[in-house]
């Protein structure tokens, strides 16, 4: 997500209940005390918390859009759930924007209740017919109607979309709506003929303009998306549009030196889809060089599509394989997220700086390499803000509404780079130093891209794995590495 002055104001507005903050805050301090002894329950009025009792590995969605106006969208969601503890009851995030019609487990409809959570949050509680043992897996089907997909007129197109960040996927999808529980998705979108549907993942049949005929209704089309690499629920992006809303479909193919080439000769090749009026703006085309740069230096992105949609949203948003752009100036930042935030995911919201801090810094770093000037806005660090990893203790005041994870996160990464250069006795900004810094980040990316990363695990990685790597590759003393990592941690993170 790209932070601008405009969307910072919107961030504050986003949290409608900010005035209740002080009540909530004192409550949450107590909850934090309890955290050491027991996992925090998702119905303790803390909407950003995940449910530690379950792991949803896959969501299979069918969505029916009747029109580009205000009709509710019908959603049938099939969840593949694994119990992480013994369960008598199952809890999922939902919201007042959804009307849940049924919950079915193995063919039997189950009784459920909806209880209030904070803000727009609701908790769907499902009574299980018999206890489910830890480790057991089951499929649950939830049918609902949602008002979350608002109609918009955007650049002349009638469109419908919604927000999923930071915990708004629950508005239309009963889910474990937290970065700690990424999942794979299939999204089957039924839309009126003549409208275009876009979502995360690859499209069956690859007809991005028309999808496939809907066997159930000749006046409708269907688009089948498969997002096979797990993504967090906040990264979900589902858009429909008409009136000239069209995809540009192309391909980015390049060799191991970063030179563009044909698909046949390419070492790396990825489909590029951009939804707006069927053409790709020159500014976006140019920014694709950043994708090439980071692929060459950090390794292949986990995702098999480079997708963008021009759509109304409170900010540009890095949704994996379907980035929302409110301005084409944000493309490089959102591309960098394919490695930081989407590639290396973060575990809890207080680890959010791992996504935005690294992305903001590396966007500046890319600029340093291509233009000689680092644009990471390190001068904007507000000395009064909390340390990035203190955010979960006070997310409404210090996290969602502030620049802390971005600017202070970027400053923490810059300091990490400085200390690394110092130890390796290379001058910051020299070609050799850049190469070494990138080699360390590549190592981090290769080793930590598969499981959401916590701030603690990052420090642990730096202290042990990175130290070992620096010793082998650059003959750096691992004891010295551990010392500066400790110093860095003390300066930036409250762990
Ligand atoms: Zn971002």
Boltz pocket constraint, residues with backbone or C-beta under 6 A from the ligand:
constraints:
  - pocket:
      binder: B
      contacts: [[A, 1], [A, 2], [A, 3], [A, 318], [A, 333], [A, 337], [A, 355], [A, 356], [A, 359]]
      max_distance: 6.0
